[in-house]
Amino acid sequence: MDNDKMNKGRYRLALKAKKRDMSVSIFGLEKIPAEPLLKLALEEIGEQESYIEELEEKVRQLEKERMDSWKEEKKALAHEVKTEAFLLAKRNQYYSKLEARLVKASEHVRRLIDSRNELLKEILTLKEQVQRLTEERFNDK
């Protein structure tokens, strides 16, 4: 804590004590001298101020730990996002390769089907020719 604040507290305590003489008895009661009370009060103030400083240091330390933890969490989250984005990009790349292969395969299948249809037509025409030729042979005989 600031020395100015500490000095202000001691000064106020000293002013209060100087206003009235505490050693004079009032109402027939003996009074404790003010100096030991002031000394005790100042010791307590010093203890309280050191305790406040300890608590402030703990707060600073906890704040630092919280910030470090937040930074680590942010870093971990960023790493997770990057990893997820990388995996998504790889998956999309894999899917596009598969799609290209599928398009290529479907084109190949279409060509094979067309080729088969042409062969079937050719077979049909050949069968018709064979049938005509056989009919012509049987008719010529």
Backbone as JSON Lines, residues from 0, in Angstrom:
{"i":0,"aa":"M","n":[0.84,-1.17,0.0],"ca":[0.0,0.0,0.0],"c":[0.88,1.24,0.0]}
{"i":1,"aa":"D","n":[0.36,2.37,-0.42],"ca":[1.15,3.6,-0.48],"c":[1.55,4.07,0.91]}
{"i":2,"aa":"N","n":[2.73,4.63,0.98],"ca":[3.18,5.22,2.25],"c":[2.35,6.44,2.59]}
{"i":3,"aa":"D","n":[1.87,7.15,1.55],"ca":[1.03,8.33,1.8],"c":[-0.23,7.95,2.54]}
{"i":4,"aa":"K","n":[-0.86,6.87,2.11],"ca":[-2.1,6.42,2.76],"c":[-1.81,5.99,4.2]}
{"i":5,"aa":"M","n":[-0.67,5.31,4.38],"ca":[-0.3,4.85,5.7],"c":[-0.05,6.05,6.62]}
{"i":6,"aa":"N","n":[0.66,7.02,6.11],"ca":[0.97,8.21,6.91],"c":[-0.29,8.99,7.24]}
{"i":7,"aa":"K","n":[-1.23,9.05,6.3],"ca":[-2.48,9.76,6.56],"c":[-3.23,9.1,7.72]}
{"i":8,"aa":"G","n":[-3.28,7.77,7.7],"ca":[-3.97,7.05,8.78],"c":[-3.31,7.29,10.12]}
{"i":9,"aa":"R","n":[-1.99,7.29,10.16],"ca":[-1.28,7.55,11.42],"c":[-1.49,8.99,11.86]}
{"i":10,"aa":"Y","n":[-1.49,9.9,10.91],"ca":[-1.66,11.3,11.23],"c":[-3.05,11.54,11.83]}
{"i":11,"aa":"R","n":[-4.06,10.96,11.24],"ca":[-5.42,11.11,11.76],"c":[-5.53,10.55,13.17]}
{"i":12,"aa":"L","n":[-4.91,9.37,13.37],"ca":[-4.96,8.76,14.68],"c":[-4.25,9.65,15.7]}
{"i":13,"aa":"A","n":[-3.15,10.24,15.3],"ca":[-2.41,11.12,16.2],"c":[-3.22,12.38,16.5]}
{"i":14,"aa":"L","n":[-3.94,12.91,15.5],"ca":[-4.74,14.11,15.72],"c":[-5.88,13.84,16.7]}
{"i":15,"aa":"K","n":[-6.51,12.69,16.57],"ca":[-7.61,12.36,17.47],"c":[-7.11,12.27,18.91]}
{"i":16,"aa":"A","n":[-5.93,11.72,19.06],"ca":[-5.39,11.56,20.41],"c":[-4.99,12.9,21.01]}
{"i":17,"aa":"K","n":[-4.56,13.83,20.21],"ca":[-4.11,15.12,20.71],"c":[-5.27,16.05,21.07]}
{"i":18,"aa":"K","n":[-6.43,15.78,20.6],"ca":[-7.56,16.67,20.89],"c":[-7.89,16.68,22.38]}
{"i":19,"aa":"R","n":[-7.73,15.51,22.97],"ca":[-8.12,15.41,24.37],"c":[-7.03,14.65,25.12]}
{"i":20,"aa":"D","n":[-6.78,15.02,26.3],"ca":[-5.77,14.33,27.11],"c":[-6.4,13.06,27.66]}
{"i":21,"aa":"M","n":[-5.91,11.91,27.2],"ca":[-6.5,10.64,27.59],"c":[-6.02,10.17,28.98]}
{"i":22,"aa":"S","n":[-5.04,10.82,29.5],"ca":[-4.52,10.36,30.79],"c":[-5.32,10.92,31.97]}
{"i":23,"aa":"V","n":[-6.14,11.91,31.73],"ca":[-6.95,12.5,32.79],"c":[-8.16,11.61,33.04]}
{"i":24,"aa":"S","n":[-8.47,11.37,34.27],"ca":[-9.6,10.51,34.59],"c":[-10.91,11.25,34.37]}
{"i":25,"aa":"I","n":[-11.87,10.5,33.92],"ca":[-13.2,11.06,33.69],"c":[-14.18,10.22,34.49]}
{"i":26,"aa":"F","n":[-15.13,10.87,35.13],"ca":[-16.18,10.22,35.91],"c":[-15.57,9.32,36.99]}
{"i":27,"aa":"G","n":[-14.42,9.66,37.47],"ca":[-13.79,8.91,38.55],"c":[-13.11,7.65,38.08]}
{"i":28,"aa":"L","n":[-12.99,7.47,36.79],"ca":[-12.33,6.28,36.28],"c":[-10.94,6.64,35.82]}
{"i":29,"aa":"E","n":[-10.0,5.79,36.09],"ca":[-8.63,6.02,35.66],"c":[-8.52,5.65,34.19]}
{"i":30,"aa":"K","n":[-7.74,6.45,33.49],"ca":[-7.59,6.22,32.06],"c":[-6.24,5.59,31.78]}
{"i":31,"aa":"I","n":[-6.2,4.78,30.71],"ca":[-4.94,4.22,30.25],"c":[-4.25,5.31,29.45]}
{"i":32,"aa":"P","n":[-2.95,5.47,29.6],"ca":[-2.27,6.52,28.83],"c":[-2.45,6.29,27.34]}
{"i":33,"aa":"A","n":[-2.49,7.38,26.61],"ca":[-2.78,7.33,25.17],"c":[-1.63,6.74,24.37]}
{"i":34,"aa":"E","n":[-0.39,6.92,24.8],"ca":[0.75,6.46,24.01],"c":[0.73,4.95,23.76]}
{"i":35,"aa":"P","n":[0.5,4.11,24.81],"ca":[0.45,2.66,24.52],"c":[-0.72,2.29,23.6]}
{"i":36,"aa":"L","n":[-1.85,2.98,23.78],"ca":[-2.99,2.7,22.9],"c":[-2.67,3.1,21.46]}
{"i":37,"aa":"L","n":[-2.04,4.27,21.31],"ca":[-1.66,4.7,19.98],"c":[-0.65,3.74,19.35]}
{"i":38,"aa":"K","n":[0.31,3.33,20.17],"ca":[1.31,2.38,19.68],"c":[0.64,1.08,19.23]}
{"i":39,"aa":"L","n":[-0.28,0.59,20.07],"ca":[-1.02,-0.64,19.73],"c":[-1.84,-0.44,18.46]}
{"i":40,"aa":"A","n":[-2.5,0.72,18.35],"ca":[-3.32,1.01,17.17],"c":[-2.45,1.08,15.93]}
{"i":41,"aa":"L","n":[-1.3,1.72,16.04],"ca":[-0.4,1.81,14.9],"c":[0.13,0.44,14.5]}
{"i":42,"aa":"E","n":[0.41,-0.41,15.49],"ca":[0.85,-1.78,15.18],"c":[-0.25,-2.54,14.44]}
{"i":43,"aa":"E","n":[-1.48,-2.37,14.91],"ca":[-2.61,-3.05,14.25],"c":[-2.8,-2.52,12.83]}
{"i":44,"aa":"I","n":[-2.64,-1.2,12.69],"ca":[-2.75,-0.61,11.35],"c":[-1.67,-1.19,10.45]}
{"i":45,"aa":"G","n":[-0.45,-1.27,10.96],"ca":[0.65,-1.85,10.17],"c":[0.35,-3.29,9.79]}
{"i":46,"aa":"E","n":[-0.17,-4.08,10.75],"ca":[-0.53,-5.47,10.45],"c":[-1.63,-5.53,9.39]}
{"i":47,"aa":"Q","n":[-2.63,-4.68,9.55],"ca":[-3.73,-4.66,8.58],"c":[-3.22,-4.27,7.2]}
{"i":48,"aa":"E","n":[-2.33,-3.28,7.16],"ca":[-1.79,-2.84,5.87],"c":[-0.94,-3.94,5.23]}
{"i":49,"aa":"S","n":[-0.15,-4.65,6.04],"ca":[0.64,-5.74,5.46],"c":[-0.28,-6.87,4.99]}
{"i":50,"aa":"Y","n":[-1.35,-7.11,5.74],"ca":[-2.32,-8.13,5.31],"c":[-2.99,-7.71,4.01]}
{"i":51,"aa":"I","n":[-3.31,-6.41,3.9],"ca":[-3.91,-5.89,2.67],"c":[-2.94,-6.06,1.51]}
{"i":52,"aa":"E","n":[-1.66,-5.77,1.75],"ca":[-0.66,-5.95,0.7],"c":[-0.55,-7.41,0.27]}
{"i":53,"aa":"E","n":[-0.59,-8.33,1.26],"ca":[-0.56,-9.75,0.93],"c":[-1.76,-10.13,0.07]}
{"i":54,"aa":"L","n":[-2.92,-9.64,0.47],"ca":[-4.14,-9.94,-0.3],"c":[-4.07,-9.35,-1.69]}
{"i":55,"aa":"E","n":[-3.55,-8.13,-1.81],"ca":[-3.39,-7.53,-3.13],"c":[-2.43,-8.33,-3.99]}
{"i":56,"aa":"E","n":[-1.36,-8.83,-3.38],"ca":[-0.4,-9.66,-4.12],"c":[-1.07,-10.97,-4.57]}
{"i":57,"aa":"K","n":[-1.88,-11.56,-3.68],"ca":[-2.61,-12.78,-4.06],"c":[-3.57,-12.51,-5.21]}
{"i":58,"aa":"V","n":[-4.24,-11.35,-5.14],"ca":[-5.17,-10.98,-6.21],"c":[-4.41,-10.84,-7.53]}
{"i":59,"aa":"R","n":[-3.26,-10.15,-7.49],"ca":[-2.45,-10.0,-8.71],"c":[-2.01,-11.36,-9.24]}
{"i":60,"aa":"Q","n":[-1.6,-12.23,-8.31],"ca":[-1.14,-13.57,-8.72],"c":[-2.3,-14.36,-9.33]}
{"i":61,"aa":"L","n":[-3.47,-14.31,-8.7],"ca":[-4.63,-15.02,-9.23],"c":[-5.06,-14.44,-10.58]}
{"i":62,"aa":"E","n":[-4.97,-13.13,-10.7],"ca":[-5.3,-12.49,-11.97],"c":[-4.33,-12.95,-13.06]}
{"i":63,"aa":"K","n":[-3.05,-13.03,-12.7],"ca":[-2.05,-13.5,-13.66],"c":[-2.33,-14.96,-14.05]}
{"i":64,"aa":"E","n":[-2.64,-15.79,-13.06],"ca":[-2.96,-17.19,-13.34],"c":[-4.2,-17.3,-14.22]}
{"i":65,"aa":"R","n":[-5.2,-16.45,-13.95],"ca":[-6.41,-16.47,-14.76],"c":[-6.1,-16.08,-16.2]}
{"i":66,"aa":"M","n":[-5.29,-15.05,-16.36],"ca":[-4.91,-14.62,-17.71],"c":[-4.1,-15.7,-18.42]}
{"i":67,"aa":"D","n":[-3.17,-16.34,-17.69],"ca":[-2.39,-17.42,-18.29],"c":[-3.29,-18.58,-18.69]}
{"i":68,"aa":"S","n":[-4.22,-18.9,-17.81],"ca":[-5.16,-19.97,-18.11],"c":[-6.01,-19.62,-19.32]}
{"i":69,"aa":"W","n":[-6.47,-18.37,-19.38],"ca":[-7.28,-17.92,-20.51],"c":[-6.47,-17.98,-21.79]}
{"i":70,"aa":"K","n":[-5.2,-17.56,-21.74],"ca":[-4.35,-17.63,-22.93],"c":[-4.14,-19.07,-23.38]}
{"i":71,"aa":"E","n":[-3.91,-19.97,-22.41],"ca":[-3.74,-21.38,-22.75],"c":[-5.0,-21.95,-23.37]}
{"i":72,"aa":"E","n":[-6.15,-21.59,-22.79],"ca":[-7.42,-22.07,-23.32],"c":[-7.65,-21.53,-24.73]}
{"i":73,"aa":"K","n":[-7.33,-20.26,-24.92],"ca":[-7.48,-19.64,-26.25],"c":[-6.55,-20.33,-27.24]}
{"i":74,"aa":"K","n":[-5.33,-20.6,-26.82],"ca":[-4.35,-21.27,-27.68],"c":[-4.84,-22.68,-28.04]}
{"i":75,"aa":"A","n":[-5.35,-23.41,-27.04],"ca":[-5.86,-24.76,-27.29],"c":[-7.05,-24.72,-28.24]}
{"i":76,"aa":"L","n":[-7.93,-23.75,-28.05],"ca":[-9.09,-23.62,-28.92],"c":[-8.67,-23.29,-30.35]}
{"i":77,"aa":"A","n":[-7.7,-22.4,-30.48],"ca":[-7.2,-22.05,-31.82],"c":[-6.58,-23.27,-32.48]}
{"i":78,"aa":"H","n":[-5.83,-24.05,-31.7],"ca":[-5.22,-25.27,-32.25],"c":[-6.3,-26.26,-32.69]}
{"i":79,"aa":"E","n":[-7.34,-26.38,-31.87],"ca":[-8.44,-27.29,-32.21],"c":[-9.15,-26.83,-33.48]}
{"i":80,"aa":"V","n":[-9.37,-25.52,-33.6],"ca":[-10.02,-24.98,-34.8],"c":[-9.16,-25.22,-36.03]}
{"i":81,"aa":"K","n":[-7.84,-24.98,-35.9],"ca":[-6.94,-25.22,-37.02],"c":[-6.95,-26.68,-37.43]}
{"i":82,"aa":"T","n":[-6.9,-27.57,-36.44],"ca":[-6.92,-29.0,-36.73],"c":[-8.21,-29.39,-37.42]}
{"i":83,"aa":"E","n":[-9.32,-28.87,-36.91],"ca":[-10.62,-29.18,-37.51],"c":[-10.7,-28.65,-38.94]}
{"i":84,"aa":"A","n":[-10.18,-27.44,-39.16],"ca":[-10.18,-26.86,-40.5],"c":[-9.3,-27.68,-41.44]}
{"i":85,"aa":"F","n":[-8.16,-28.12,-40.95],"ca":[-7.26,-28.95,-41.75],"c":[-7.94,-30.26,-42.13]}
{"i":86,"aa":"L","n":[-8.58,-30.89,-41.14],"ca":[-9.28,-32.15,-41.43],"c":[-10.43,-31.94,-42.4]}
{"i":87,"aa":"L","n":[-11.14,-30.84,-42.26],"ca":[-12.24,-30.54,-43.17],"c":[-11.71,-30.32,-44.59]}
{"i":88,"aa":"A","n":[-10.6,-29.62,-44.71],"ca":[-10.0,-29.4,-46.03],"c":[-9.56,-30.73,-46.65]}
{"i":89,"aa":"K","n":[-8.92,-31.57,-45.84],"ca":[-8.49,-32.88,-46.34],"c":[-9.69,-33.72,-46.77]}
{"i":90,"aa":"R","n":[-10.76,-33.68,-45.95],"ca":[-11.95,-34.45,-46.28],"c":[-12.56,-33.95,-47.59]}
{"i":91,"aa":"N","n":[-12.64,-32.64,-47.76],"ca":[-13.17,-32.08,-49.0],"c":[-12.31,-32.46,-50.2]}
{"i":92,"aa":"Q","n":[-11.01,-32.43,-49.99],"ca":[-10.1,-32.83,-51.07],"c":[-10.3,-34.3,-51.43]}
{"i":93,"aa":"Y","n":[-10.44,-35.14,-50.41],"ca":[-10.68,-36.56,-50.64],"c":[-12.0,-36.77,-51.38]}
{"i":94,"aa":"Y","n":[-13.06,-36.05,-50.93],"ca":[-14.35,-36.18,-51.59],"c":[-14.29,-35.72,-53.04]}
{"i":95,"aa":"S","n":[-13.56,-34.65,-53.3],"ca":[-13.47,-34.17,-54.69],"c":[-12.72,-35.19,-55.55]}
{"i":96,"aa":"K","n":[-11.69,-35.82,-54.98],"ca":[-10.99,-36.87,-55.74],"c":[-11.93,-38.05,-56.02]}
{"i":97,"aa":"L","n":[-12.68,-38.44,-54.99],"ca":[-13.63,-39.54,-55.19],"c":[-14.7,-39.17,-56.22]}
{"i":98,"aa":"E","n":[-15.16,-37.94,-56.17],"ca":[-16.17,-37.49,-57.12],"c":[-15.61,-37.51,-58.55]}
{"i":99,"aa":"A","n":[-14.35,-37.08,-58.7],"ca":[-13.73,-37.12,-60.03],"c":[-13.6,-38.55,-60.52]}
{"i":100,"aa":"R","n":[-13.2,-39.45,-59.61],"ca":[-13.1,-40.86,-60.01],"c":[-14.47,-41.42,-60.36]}
{"i":101,"aa":"L","n":[-15.5,-41.01,-59.61],"ca":[-16.84,-41.48,-59.88],"c":[-17.33,-40.98,-61.23]}
{"i":102,"aa":"V","n":[-17.07,-39.71,-61.53],"ca":[-17.46,-39.15,-62.84],"c":[-16.75,-39.91,-63.95]}
{"i":103,"aa":"K","n":[-15.47,-40.16,-63.75],"ca":[-14.68,-40.88,-64.75],"c":[-15.22,-42.3,-64.94]}
{"i":104,"aa":"A","n":[-15.53,-42.96,-63.81],"ca":[-16.06,-44.33,-63.89],"c":[-17.44,-44.35,-64.55]}
{"i":105,"aa":"S","n":[-18.28,-43.37,-64.21],"ca":[-19.62,-43.35,-64.82],"c":[-19.52,-43.07,-66.32]}
{"i":106,"aa":"E","n":[-18.55,-42.24,-66.73],"ca":[-18.32,-41.99,-68.16],"c":[-17.87,-43.27,-68.85]}
{"i":107,"aa":"H","n":[-16.98,-43.99,-68.17],"ca":[-16.51,-45.26,-68.73],"c":[-17.66,-46.26,-68.85]}
{"i":108,"aa":"V","n":[-18.51,-46.33,-67.83],"ca":[-19.67,-47.23,-67.86],"c":[-20.6,-46.82,-68.99]}
{"i":109,"aa":"R","n":[-20.84,-45.54,-69.17],"ca":[-21.71,-45.08,-70.25],"c":[-21.14,-45.47,-71.62]}
{"i":110,"aa":"R","n":[-19.82,-45.31,-71.78],"ca":[-19.2,-45.72,-73.04],"c":[-19.34,-47.23,-73.25]}
{"i":111,"aa":"L","n":[-19.16,-48.01,-72.18],"ca":[-19.3,-49.46,-72.29],"c":[-20.74,-49.84,-72.66]}
{"i":112,"aa":"I","n":[-21.7,-49.15,-72.06],"ca":[-23.11,-49.43,-72.38],"c":[-23.38,-49.1,-73.84]}
{"i":113,"aa":"D","n":[-22.87,-47.95,-74.3],"ca":[-23.05,-47.58,-75.71],"c":[-22.4,-48.63,-76.62]}
{"i":114,"aa":"S","n":[-21.21,-49.04,-76.24],"ca":[-20.5,-50.06,-77.03],"c":[-21.29,-51.38,-77.04]}
{"i":115,"aa":"R","n":[-21.82,-51.76,-75.9],"ca":[-22.63,-52.98,-75.81],"c":[-23.86,-52.87,-76.7]}
{"i":116,"aa":"N","n":[-24.54,-51.7,-76.66],"ca":[-25.72,-51.52,-77.5],"c":[-25.37,-51.61,-78.98]}
{"i":117,"aa":"E","n":[-24.24,-51.02,-79.35],"ca":[-23.81,-51.13,-80.74],"c":[-23.52,-52.58,-81.12]}
{"i":118,"aa":"L","n":[-22.86,-53.31,-80.21],"ca":[-22.57,-54.73,-80.47],"c":[-23.87,-55.53,-80.57]}
{"i":119,"aa":"L","n":[-24.82,-55.22,-79.7],"ca":[-26.11,-55.93,-79.78],"c":[-26.81,-55.64,-81.1]}
{"i":120,"aa":"K","n":[-26.76,-54.4,-81.55],"ca":[-27.35,-54.06,-82.84],"c":[-26.64,-54.81,-83.98]}
{"i":121,"aa":"E","n":[-25.33,-54.85,-83.87],"ca":[-24.56,-55.55,-84.9],"c":[-24.87,-57.04,-84.88]}
{"i":122,"aa":"I","n":[-25.0,-57.61,-83.68],"ca":[-25.36,-59.03,-83.57],"c":[-26.74,-59.26,-84.17]}
{"i":123,"aa":"L","n":[-27.66,-58.36,-83.88],"ca":[-29.01,-58.48,-84.41],"c":[-29.01,-58.42,-85.95]}
{"i":124,"aa":"T","n":[-28.24,-57.48,-86.48],"ca":[-28.17,-57.39,-87.95],"c":[-27.51,-58.63,-88.54]}
{"i":125,"aa":"L","n":[-26.49,-59.15,-87.85],"ca":[-25.84,-60.38,-88.32],"c":[-26.79,-61.56,-88.26]}
{"i":126,"aa":"K","n":[-27.59,-61.64,-87.22],"ca":[-28.57,-62.72,-87.1],"c":[-29.59,-62.62,-88.23]}
{"i":127,"aa":"E","n":[-30.01,-61.4,-88.5],"ca":[-30.97,-61.22,-89.6],"c":[-30.34,-61.63,-90.93]}
{"i":128,"aa":"Q","n":[-29.1,-61.27,-91.12],"ca":[-28.41,-61.65,-92.36],"c":[-28.25,-63.17,-92.45]}
{"i":129,"aa":"V","n":[-27.89,-63.79,-91.33],"ca":[-27.74,-65.25,-91.33],"c":[-29.1,-65.88,-91.62]}
{"i":130,"aa":"Q","n":[-30.13,-65.38,-91.03],"ca":[-31.45,-65.94,-91.24],"c":[-31.87,-65.77,-92.7]}
{"i":131,"aa":"R","n":[-31.61,-64.63,-93.29],"ca":[-31.93,-64.42,-94.7],"c":[-31.12,-65.35,-95.6]}
{"i":132,"aa":"L","n":[-29.85,-65.48,-95.25],"ca":[-29.0,-66.36,-96.07],"c":[-29.46,-67.8,-95.97]}
{"i":133,"aa":"T","n":[-29.82,-68.2,-94.78],"ca":[-30.3,-69.58,-94.64],"c":[-31.63,-69.76,-95.35]}
{"i":134,"aa":"E","n":[-32.46,-68.79,-95.31],"ca":[-33.73,-68.88,-96.01],"c":[-33.49,-68.91,-97.52]}
{"i":135,"aa":"E","n":[-32.56,-68.11,-97.99],"ca":[-32.25,-68.1,-99.41],"c":[-31.68,-69.45,-99.84]}
{"i":136,"aa":"R","n":[-30.86,-70.05,-99.05],"ca":[-30.29,-71.35,-99.39],"c":[-31.4,-72.4,-99.44]}
{"i":137,"aa":"F","n":[-32.25,-72.34,-98.44],"ca":[-33.33,-73.34,-98.45],"c":[-34.29,-73.09,-99.59]}
{"i":138,"aa":"N","n":[-34.49,-71.85,-99.95],"ca":[-35.4,-71.52,-101.03],"c":[-34.76,-71.87,-102.38]}
{"i":139,"aa":"D","n":[-33.47,-71.79,-102.53],"ca":[-32.79,-72.11,-103.77],"c":[-32.75,-73.62,-103.98]}
{"i":140,"aa":"K","n":[-32.83,-74.35,-103.1],"ca":[-32.72,-75.78,-103.26],"c":[-34.01,-76.36,-103.63]}
